[in-house]
Amino acid sequence: MDCEHQQVWGRPMGAPLEHNVAGCAKVAPILQRIGDKWSILIVAMLSGGPRRFNELKRAIGGISQRMLTLSLRGLERDGLVTRTVTPTIPPRVDYALTPLGQSLEGPVSAISNWASAHHGAIEEARRRFDAARDDA
Amino acid sequence: MDCEHQQVWGRPMGAPLEHNVAGCAKVAPILQRIGDKWSILIVAMLSGGPRRFNELKRAIGGISQRMLTLSLRGLERDGLVTRTVTPTIPPRVDYALTPLGQSLEGPVSAISNWASAHHGAIEEARRRFDAARDDA
């Protein structure tokens, strides 16, 4: 059993999902990496095939050079993305999903489809919440 | 069509997933909320039914009082979680998923199952990456 805190946390009070996530201390830092919005967008972009740095930067609007560099390095460190330098002049750098990164495409697709389907409802909820606070 | 930047960003160069995510500027801030590791853990915990603040705090180890308060308020603002105060002495506060929050259970489950299945591979990749940097 990899989840060493399971015994401490895993009160048998809920659904399997609850058990699985909240029972596993090691999962939280991984969720932090892959749950990060830029990582999700990068994995989604690379699901179409290898991309160069500037292609990613253009496609993912609003990301800074520094944040894209940091996010790609994090994904490389996690074994989800490869960085390949071709020694042309100037050097060419391509990023691609590893097999492990490819296995994340399904979950990333589920989250992003959900966000895409429900962002209207969420924005409406935010407006109501903020209006209620202004009245208080 | 809700995604107003689709025309600008949506170069026809990849998979539907790539299109869907990177093509939609409005999705990124929503991913930022729901992708946050604490939000994923809270949604997972509440999938077992309503919980009180201190139940959540105990079950989700490592979260501070302040961060749990902020995360719950964000989820409430997004329309994913309700906060119900029962005027007992002391007052009792319960948190529960809304129907919109319940619709997030599937994607959250996909992400957390992936993280649970692959955290060993990711930790191994991190060790290799860090060792290669130390050698450089």
Interface residues (C-beta under 8 A of the other chain):
Chain A: D2 C3 H5 V8 W9 R11 M13 G14 A15 L17 E18 N20 V21 A22 C24 A25 K26 V27 A28 P29 I30 L31 Q32 R33 I34 G35 D36 K37 I40 L41 A44 M45 S47 G48 G49 A59 I60 G61 G62 E76 R77 D78 G79 L80 L100 S103 L104 E105 G106 P107 V108 S109 A110 I111 S112 N113 W114 A115 S116 H118 H119 G120 A121 I122 E123 E124 A125 R126 R128 F129 D130
Chain B: D2 C3 H5 V8 W9 R11 M13 G14 A15 L17 E18 N20 V21 A22 C24 A25 K26 V27 A28 P29 I30 L31 Q32 R33 I34 G35 D36 K37 I40 L41 A44 M45 S47 G48 G49 A59 I60 G61 G62 E76 R77 D78 G79 L80 L100 S103 L104 E105 G106 P107 V108 S109 A110 I111 S112 N113 W114 A115 S116 H118 H119 G120 A121 I122 E123 E124 A125 R126 R128 F129 D130
